[in-house]
Amino acid sequence: MCASEFLRFVTDRECTVEQLPWGPHEWLCRPGLTDAKQLQVVRVTMPAGKCHAFHRHPELEEVLYLVDGRLEQFVGRERRVVTPGTLVHVPTNEVHGSYNVFEKPATFLAILSPASCKGPPLIDVSGEEPWRSLAPLPPSR
């Protein structure tokens, strides 16, 4: 695809939707959709009782911005309940997890940089200590 074929404006109609265990991902910016080299942007709607269990991104820095609902959010061992308008910064390779322990869905934007990496984009550590004991996985995972 040549640069002129990449989208500069992305609406709900053009976004790429990916179904993942912790909720649908609506990709708004990523290689192949836009000509972004440094950014990935995805809108996630996490149903009640779901989680994106403890994981890390070895090569990616991340920002989470809560749009609607509430999440129990961990960055390292620090835990906070985040509400709409809250931004969470996750440094490169930092263990983090998002848990919707509430009764309503939560919608957030995840912005990751850079737009690509050489190794695995994500490493799950939810079965390892101390993470396994900090937030047990919900039975429906």
C-alpha positions in Angstrom: 0.0 0.0 0.0 1.5 3.4 -0.9 1.4 6.3 1.5 -1.5 8.0 -0.2 -3.7 4.9 0.4 -3.3 5.0 4.2 -6.2 6.7 6.1 -5.7 10.1 7.6 -9.2 10.2 9.1 -10.5 7.0 10.8 -14.2 6.7 11.9 -16.0 3.7 13.4 -16.6 2.5 9.9 -12.9 2.3 8.9 -11.4 1.1 12.2 -10.2 -2.5 12.3 -12.1 -4.6 14.9 -10.3 -7.4 16.7 -12.1 -9.7 19.2 -9.8 -10.5 22.2 -10.7 -12.3 25.5 -10.8 -9.0 27.4 -13.1 -7.2 25.0 -13.4 -5.9 21.4 -10.5 -3.8 20.2 -11.2 -1.1 17.7 -7.9 -0.2 16.1 -8.0 3.5 15.1 -4.3 3.9 14.3 -1.7 1.3 13.5 0.6 0.2 10.6 -1.5 -0.9 7.6 -4.4 1.3 8.6 -2.7 4.6 8.9 0.9 5.6 7.9 1.8 6.0 11.6 5.4 5.0 12.4 5.4 5.8 16.1 1.8 5.3 17.3 -0.8 2.7 17.8 -4.2 3.7 19.1 -6.9 1.2 20.1 -10.3 1.7 21.8 -11.2 -1.2 24.1 -14.6 -1.9 25.7 -14.0 -4.3 28.5 -17.1 -6.0 29.8 -17.8 -6.4 33.5 -15.9 -9.2 35.1 -13.2 -9.3 32.4 -9.5 -8.3 32.6 -6.3 -7.8 30.7 -4.3 -9.7 33.3 -0.8 -8.8 34.3 1.5 -8.4 31.3 4.3 -6.3 30.0 5.3 -4.8 26.6 9.1 -5.3 26.3 9.5 -2.7 23.6 6.4 -0.5 23.9 5.5 2.4 26.1 1.7 2.8 26.8 -0.8 5.3 27.9 -4.3 4.3 29.0 -7.1 6.9 29.0 -10.4 5.9 30.6 -13.4 7.2 28.6 -16.3 5.5 30.4 -16.8 3.2 33.4 -14.3 2.2 36.1 -11.3 -0.1 36.2 -9.0 -1.5 38.9 -5.7 -0.6 37.3 -2.2 -1.8 38.3 1.1 -0.4 37.2 3.7 -2.5 38.9 2.4 -3.2 42.4 0.6 0.2 42.6 -3.2 -0.2 42.4 -5.8 2.4 41.8 -9.4 2.6 40.7 -9.5 4.8 37.7 -12.5 6.8 36.5 -13.3 8.7 33.3 -10.7 11.3 32.5 -7.9 9.5 34.2 -4.6 8.9 32.2 -2.4 6.0 33.2 1.3 6.0 32.0 3.0 2.6 31.7 6.7 2.7 31.0 8.3 0.3 28.6 8.5 -3.3 30.0 6.5 -2.4 33.2 4.1 -5.0 34.4 0.5 -3.8 34.4 -3.0 -5.1 34.4 -6.6 -3.8 33.9 -9.4 -5.4 35.8 -13.0 -4.6 35.4 -14.3 -5.8 38.8 -17.4 -3.5 38.4 -20.9 -4.1 37.1 -20.7 -2.0 33.9 -18.4 -2.1 30.9 -15.4 0.2 30.8 -14.1 1.9 27.7 -10.6 3.2 27.3 -8.1 4.2 24.8 -4.7 2.6 24.7 -1.9 4.5 23.0 1.3 2.5 22.4 4.6 3.6 20.9 6.4 2.8 18.7 4.0 1.4 16.1 6.0 -1.8 15.8 8.5 -3.9 17.6 11.1 -6.7 16.8 10.1 -9.1 19.6 6.8 -10.1 21.1 4.5 -7.1 21.7 3.2 -8.6 24.9 4.3 -11.1 27.6 1.7 -12.5 30.0 3.0 -12.8 33.6 -0.4 -13.3 35.3 0.5 -16.8 36.4 3.8 -15.7 38.1 4.3 -14.3 41.6 3.8 -11.7 42.9 1.2 -10.9 40.2 -0.9 -14.1 40.6 -1.5 -13.2 44.2 -2.2 -9.5 43.7 -5.2 -10.0 41.4 -6.5 -13.5 40.9 -7.9 -14.1 37.4 -11.7 -14.0 37.1 -13.3 -17.5 36.5 -14.6 -16.4 33.1 -11.2 -15.4 31.7 
